[in-house]
Amino acid sequence: MFLSRLTALAVTACLSLAGIAHAKDTLYFSAIPDDDETRLAERFGAVADYLSQELDVPVEFVPVKSYPAAVTAFRNDQVQLAWFGGLSGVQARLLVPDARAIAQGDEDQSFVTYFIANTETGLTESEGFPEAARGMSFTFGAKTSTSGRLMPEYQIREQTGEAPEEFFGRVGFSGDHAQTLRLVASGAWQVGALNFTVYDQAVTEGAPEVETAKVIWKTPPYPDYNWTIRGDVDARWGEGFADRVQAALIGMTDPALLAAFPRNAFVPATNEDYAPIEAVGRQLDLLE
């Protein structure tokens, strides 16, 4: 009887210790690399500290090299939370059962892509699609970027009735938005498409690239970036953990932290908000 009680107490103690260790498991998050790696680490290190304090669990930012790598890390449980673009978020949620979008930037409810052109082209801003860019060289951003590829390609097809390769003389992919701005500013590409927040931030910072790369057209709005969380986090960190993460993100009000994205604020999001992105992704054969 005595030994049985000791055994029971020992098992209970082990379970309790395991529970404590489990509760303190590190939450890993990542973000699509829409900027260079050094800036991303600077941007998201402080966000990790904020989330760790709010959630009372260790939180670490995990940099990745590409948009597909961010989706793969999420699928493989190398990260449990990620700051995705509209398309990469859809891709990730399709791969992970019960994964859900929990927050988006206030600006992401009506996001736009800027088409920019080197000033040597003579192209200027207009309300209508820049038909005068026909035959010029054009660069997208990353191949699976919502604002740098998906929606600009969709609009090119909608506005011209032609594929990008048919309308433009040469088409390429820069890899990220900041690189698109640099390449168009240098004249390596005559025209490009990029995330409007990256360009606006460059204007705010007085970046020299905006002197030779000017906005010539803005797409109609669409939903874009989002925080997506795996469906198994409640089982690992306790019931309601995903809701706590959502509350922490929506409660992020420090301008310095929000500038990492950059966003004015975060608001609730759901998977259904991105149904239009999924529809366009399937239409362009960018989703399996």
N, C-alpha and C positions, 0 to 999 in steps of 0.2 A: 504493500500500500504506500509506504514511504517512498520507495523507489519510483513508483508510478507517479506520485505527486512531483518528485524531483524532475522526472522526465518531462512531464507536462509543463512544469515551470520553465525548463530549459528550452523546450520547443517554442513556448510563448515568447521567451526573451529573444530567441533567434528571429522569430517572425517580426517582433517589434523593431529589432535592429535593422532587419532587412527593409522594413517599411520606411524607417528613417532614411536609410541610404537611397531607397528608391525615390522618396520624396525630393531628395536633393540631387537627383540625376540632372545633368546639364541639358538645358534646352539649346539646341543649335539652330541658327537661322542663317539664311543666305539671301542674296539679292542678285537679280540679273545684272550682268556687267555692262551697264549702259554708259559707263565712264571708265577711265583708266584705273588699274588695280590699286595704285597708291591712294588716289582720291577716294575710292570706295572704302578702303580700310579706315581712312580718316573719318569718312561720313558715318560709318555704321558702328565704330567702336563705342562711341558715346551712347548710341541707341541700345547696344547690348547692356551697358551699365544701367541705363534707365529701366529696362525690362527686368533685369535681375533684381533691382531694388523693389519694383512694383510687385513682382511675382514671388519673391522670396525663394528663388531657385537660381542656380548659376546659369547664365546665358552667354553664349559665345557666337560671334559672327564668323562665318566660314566663307571666304572668298572663292569664287569659281571663275573659270576661264572663258566660259561661253554661255549663251542662253540654254542650249541643250544640256550642258553640264549642270545648270541649276535645276532643271527638271529631273535629270537623272539622280542628283543628290537627294531630292525630295522623294522620288520613287523608292530609292534604296534605303530610306530612313537615315541617311547621313545628316540630314537636316529635317526638322519637324515643322518649321515655319519658314515662309519665304516671301519676299517682296518681288512679285512677278509682274510682268507686263500682262496685258489682256490675253494674248494668245498663249504665252507660256503658262499662265495660270490655268487656262482651259486644258492645255495638254497635261499639266500635272494632276489636275483633279480627275481627269479621265483615267489616269494610271493608278490612283490611290483610292481605295474604297472609303467612302464617307468623308473625303477631304472637302473642305468648304472655304469659300472666300468669307473673310470676317470683317475686313475694313478696306477702304479705298480713300485716296486723297479727295478732298472736296473738289479739286480740279478734275479728278478722274471721272466724274460723272458726265462731263462734257469736254473731253479731251480733243485736241486737234493736232494735226501734223502741219508743219511749215514746209513748203517747197521754197528752196533758196537758190539763188543763182549768182555766179561771179559777175561783178559789175562790168567786166569786159564784154559780156554777152549782150548788153544793152537792154536786157529784160527788166521790166519794172512791175511793181505790185498792181494786181487787178482783182476785181471781184470774180471774174470767170477764170476757168482753167487756162494756163499759159500755153495756148496753141503755138505760139511763136517759138517754143522750145523744141519743136519737132526737128529731129535730126541731130540734136545736140547730145553730148555725153551726159549720162545720169547715173548717180549712185544712190542706192538704198543704204540702210545701216546694216544691222545684223539680219541674217536670213529669216529668223523667226521673231523678229521684233514687230510688235503691233503697230507702233507709231512710225517705225523706220522702214517697214516693208509691207505688212499685211494691208493696212488701210490705204497707204499711198498707192500700192498696186491695184487695189480694188477701185480706187478713184480714177486712176489712169485708164483702166478698162471701161469704167462707167462713162467717163467724160469723153473719151476718144473712140470707143468701140474697138480698140486695138490693144494687143499685149504691149508691155513696156518695151520689149525688144523690137517691136514693129514701129512704135512711135518715135523712140529715141535712136540715135545712131549707134550708141554703145551703152551698155548697162552693166553695173558692177555692184559690189557690196563692200562697204567700208569697214564693217565690224561693230561700230558703235556710233552714237549720235555726235559725240565730241569730235570723232575722227571725220565724220561727214562734214562738219563745219570747217575743220582745218583743210580738208582736201578741196572743197569748193572755194574757200577763201584763197587758196594757193593757185587755183586754176587747173589743178590736176583733173578735176571734173567740173564741167560747166554748170550743172544743175544737180541738186540733191534733195532728199527728204529727211526731216529729222523732227524729233520730239520738241514741241514748242517751248517747254520749260527749260530745256538745255540752251536754246537760242536766247530766250528772254534773260536767263541767268548770265549768259555771256555779255549781253547788253548792259545789265546791271553792274557787272564787274569791269566794264570798259575793255573787254577783250579786243585785241586788234583785228581778229578775224571778221568781226561784224562790219568793218569798214569796207571790205571787198566781197563779202557774201551777204546779200540782201534778200529779205523775204519777198517772194513774188506771188504767192498764193497760199491760202489757208483752207484746209479741207473742212467739210461739214463735221460736226462733233460726233464723238463715239465714246463708249466706256473703255477705260484702259487699266492702268496699274492697280494692283490689289495685294493685300496680305492674305495668303492662303495657309491654312493649318491642316495637319494630318488628322484623320478621323480617329486615331487611337490614343490621342494625348490624354484624354480623361482617364483612360485605363492605366496610364503610367504616372500621371501627376495628381490624380484625384478628380472626382466628379466636379464638373463645372470649370475645369481648368481652361478649356478653349474659350469659354465666356469671359474668364478673368483676363486672358490674353487680349481678347477683343476690347474689353473695358480699358486695359492699360494703353492700348494703341489709340483708342478714341480720346482717352484722357491726356494724351501727349500734347501739352500746350506750350512747352518751352520753345521759343522761336529758333534757338540754336539747334535743337534736335530736329525740328520740322524743316530747317534749312538743308538738312542732310538729304532730303528727298528730291527736290525742294517742294514742300506743300504748305498751305496755310493752316490746314487742319485735316484730321482723319474723321471719316463718317462710316456708319455701318454699311456692309456690303453683303450680298448673297450670291450664290452661284447663278441664279436667274438673271442677275444684272448683266451677265456676260453672254447671254444667249445670242445676241447679235454678232459678237465676235466669233463664237463657235460656228454660227451659220456661214459667215464669210470665210472662215478657215476651211470649212468643208467645201465650199464653193471653189476655192482656189487650190484644193487638194493639199493643204498644209496640215491636215489632221488625218490620222488613220481611222 
